[in-house]
Amino acid sequence: MGTTGRSLLLTGAVAAFLAVALGAFGAHALKETLHMDARWLAVWETGVQYHLAHALALLFVGLACDRFTAAPSLVRLAGRLLTAGIVIFGGSLYALALTSLSASGPVRILGAITPLGGVCFLTGWALLAVAVAREKTPPSDR
């Protein structure tokens, strides 16, 4: 396994760990202890869902990275964009939900950042699709 594959696997594993931890934090600390409003708890949970789904995608990309020979740079870039999406999309939703607990209320500008993370996710998936389409031989046949 190459350096990029290992790096993406490590990133995916750490991201999945953090998603589970943040999900537990939301369910226990935010809901039960801090009594976060249901609307903001739903925002937190949306961040966790996308975070975990894309952490698992990073594991897949890390495992598949070395199997793509026609467009390996696209696969690497897809992994980087999925990582950026987790940080920007999930991070902005987590921050938005947490700031709702402050006396001054949520910092709504954070909601404007969230779509940038979504664009990273979409672009990452699109690049992965292009990389797969460019392969002449299916990776399983190598």
N, C-alpha and C positions, 0 to 999 in steps of 0.2 A: 504494500500500500504506500502510495506517495505521500509527500508532506501535506498537500492540499486535502487529500482524503482524510488523513489523520486529524488535521486541524478542524475540518468540518464535523467529523465525528465527535471530537472533544467539545466543540462549540454546541453541537446539538444535544449532547448528553448534559452539559452544564445548563443549557437553556431549558431542557425538559425538567431537570431537578428544580430549577428556579420557578418554573411554571407550577409544578406541584406544590412547592412551598408557598408561593403567592396565592394559590387557590385555597390552601388550608388557612393561611392568614386571613383571607377574605371571609371564609366561612366561619371562622372562630373569633378572631380578634375584631374584625370590622363589623360583623353582623351581631355577634353575641355580647361582646364587651363594649365596643364603642357605639353600638346601635346606629350604624350608618343607615341613612335613608335608603329605601328599597331601590329608588331610581339610580342612585350612585353606586349601590352594590351591584346592580345589573351592568353598569359601565365597567366596574372592576372585573366582573365575571366574563364579560366580552373580551377584555384584554387577556385574561387567563386562557380562554378558549383558543383565540388566535395564536397566542404565545405557544401553547402546547402543540397545536396542530403543526405549526411551522418549525418547532423544535424537532418533531418527528420527521418532518420533511428534510431538515438538515441532516439527520441521521441517514436517510435514504440517499441524499445527494452525496454525502461523504462516502458511503459504501459504493455508490455507482460511479464516482468521480473518475477513477482510473480505467473504467471500462469504456469510456467514450473517447474515441480516437479522432473522429472527424472534427469535433469542435470542443476540445477540452477547456479552452478559455471561456466559452459560453457557460459551461457547467460551473466553473469556478466563480464566474461573475454571478450566476444564478444563486449560488450559495451565499455569496457576500450580500446580495440584495435581500435574500430571505432573512439573513442576520440583521441587516439594517431595518427591515420591516418589523422584526420582533422588538428591537430597541425603540424605534420611533412610534409605531402603532401601539404596541403594548405599553411602552413607557409613558406615552402621553395620556393614555386612558388611566393607568395607575395613578399618575400625578394628578389628573383631573379629579378622580374619585377621592384621593387623599386630601386635596385642597378643599373639597366640599365640607370637610370636618372643621375647617378653621372658622374663626368668628367672622371673617370677611367673606366667606363663601368660596366657591370654586373659581379658579383662575381660568376663565373661559377661553382665553387665547390658546390654551393647550388643546382644546377641541379643534382648532384650526390646523394644528400640526398633524393630527391623527391621519388625515387623508394622504399625507406624504408617505407614511408608513404603508398604507394600503397600496399606493402606487409601486412602492418597492416590492411588496408581495406579488402584485400582478406582473410586474416586469420580470421578476425572478422566475415565476412559473412560465411566462411566455418564452424566456430564453432557454429554459429547460426543455420546453416543447420543441423549439427550433433545433437544439442540440440533438434531441432524439430523432427528429426528422432528417437530419443530415447524416446519420449513421447509415452506412450501406449494409452492414451485417448486424443483426440484433446482438446486443451485448451478451446474451445467454449462449450464443453460438461460438464465442471465442474461447 
